[in-house]
Amino acid sequence: MTLRVVLRCETGYFGAAQLLAESLQIPLLSSEPVSSESVSHDRAALAAIDFELWLGSAGLALRELSVAQDHGRARHKNTRKEKPSADIRCDFVAGELRHRRLYGGGKNQMILKATGLNKHKPSIMDLTAGLGRDSYVLATAGAQVTMFERQPVVAALLADGLRRLCGAGDEQELAIAQRLCLHQGDSLDCAAALAEQAPPDVIYLDPMFPERGKTAKVKKAMAFFHHLVGSDDDAAALLPLALATARYRVVVKRPRHAPPLADMKPGLCFEGKSTRFDVYPLKKMP
Ligand SMILES: C[S@@+](CC[C@H](N)C(=O)[O-])C[C@H]1O[C@@H](n2cnc3c(N)ncnc32)[C@H](O)[C@@H]1O
């Protein structure tokens, strides 16, 4: 299914928005927010829009426009007077990820044990980067992380988050940003070629999985993300690629009760409340 995304921007961001719209090949609309007049003026055109990207002083944000089916015809409902769905943005500088960096579980975090970062400083390839949250945690613990993201809008949000991390003016944050490198593209197509030059110690996978999370809040956020990226139906193909490419181990993040990726039994598991990390060891890390 092709998703229809438009870009709007704050005054003063038109140049940057033009470049972004060109690279994403999406329309750049006026910098005015969607209004009830414009909705009634061009209801048919607006009904076709699934997502709106917004570029401004706070960076890039994505909003899912509320669309309802009316007698088989899509009808646009987001007039900004109604409560829009929460924005998605990539924020490494404030909020939850900053809090986790400063006060989080340190080396005891399951993701660090699973990737070996509690004892080593491996180089890592994240073949399913998404909004880069896991990669950020890995880089914060000292790993050099190469990320791949194939959904262009998600990759743009991630690139924007990295840009703001670089410009945050904090030495520690700059060092983390310098350990994160993003490739926009399908890792199934390009990871092996890149790994030929520098094989990663560890490969990390976190493909989309249906029905993740239990609370209404998580479900809503995930449903939004799911609508944008789909279900990663080809995810099973990532594991053989990862096993043939990594030097020491492959780590797969799964919902706790999900079957293992590609039905391949891992050598080791780290289980949390809702998430599990399946580890496929290849060689002992030196
Ligand atoms: C569940 S999200 C990853 C979330 C991520 N671990 C985080 O912490 O933000 C899965 C992401 O992997 C991406 N993806 C899936 N298969 C991919 C592939 N073969 N190449 C690149 N990206 C892929 C999807 O587009 C989606 O954004």
The ligand as a Tripos MOL2 file, in Angstrom:
@<TRIPOS>MOLECULE
LIG
   27    29     1     0     0
SMALL
NO_CHARGES

@<TRIPOS>ATOM
      1 C1         10.3750   -2.2110   15.3500 C.3       1 LIG1
      2 S1         11.1340   -1.0080   14.3640 S.3       1 LIG1
      3 C2         12.7350   -0.8710   15.1120 C.3       1 LIG1
      4 C3         12.7380   -0.0360   16.3500 C.3       1 LIG1
      5 C4         14.1350    0.2630   16.8090 C.3       1 LIG1
      6 N1         14.7940   -0.8930   17.3380 N.3       1 LIG1
      7 C5         14.1480    1.3810   17.8180 C.2       1 LIG1
      8 O1         14.6820    1.1580   18.9190 O.co2     1 LIG1
      9 O2         13.6700    2.4980   17.5130 O.co2     1 LIG1
     10 C6         11.5540   -1.8600   12.9060 C.3       1 LIG1
     11 C7         12.1400   -0.9600   11.8340 C.3       1 LIG1
     12 O3         12.9470   -1.7400   10.9810 O.3       1 LIG1
     13 C8         12.8020   -1.2780    9.6640 C.3       1 LIG1
     14 N2         13.1760   -2.3960    8.7900 N.ar      1 LIG1
     15 C9         12.6140   -3.6210    8.7150 C.ar      1 LIG1
     16 N3         13.2360   -4.3940    7.8230 N.ar      1 LIG1
     17 C10        14.2390   -3.6430    7.3180 C.ar      1 LIG1
     18 C11        15.2520   -3.8860    6.3370 C.ar      1 LIG1
     19 N4         15.3300   -5.0570    5.6920 N.pl3     1 LIG1
     20 N5         16.1390   -2.9070    6.0630 N.ar      1 LIG1
     21 C12        16.0580   -1.7020    6.7190 C.ar      1 LIG1
     22 N6         15.1010   -1.4100    7.6260 N.ar      1 LIG1
     23 C13        14.2170   -2.3640    7.9360 C.ar      1 LIG1
     24 C14        11.3470   -0.8930    9.5630 C.3       1 LIG1
     25 O4         11.1300    0.0360    8.5260 O.3       1 LIG1
     26 C15        11.1050   -0.2880   10.9500 C.3       1 LIG1
     27 O5         11.3220    1.0980   10.9440 O.3       1 LIG1
@<TRIPOS>BOND
     1     1     2 1
     2     2     3 1
     3     2    10 1
     4     3     4 1
     5     4     5 1
     6     5     6 1
     7     5     7 1
     8     7     8 2
     9     7     9 1
    10    10    11 1
    11    11    12 1
    12    11    26 1
    13    12    13 1
    14    13    14 1
    15    13    24 1
    16    14    15 ar
    17    14    23 ar
    18    15    16 ar
    19    16    17 ar
    20    17    18 ar
    21    17    23 ar
    22    18    19 1
    23    18    20 ar
    24    20    21 ar
    25    21    22 ar
    26    22    23 ar
    27    24    25 1
    28    24    26 1
    29    26    27 1
@<TRIPOS>SUBSTRUCTURE
     1 LIG1         1 GROUP 0 **** ****
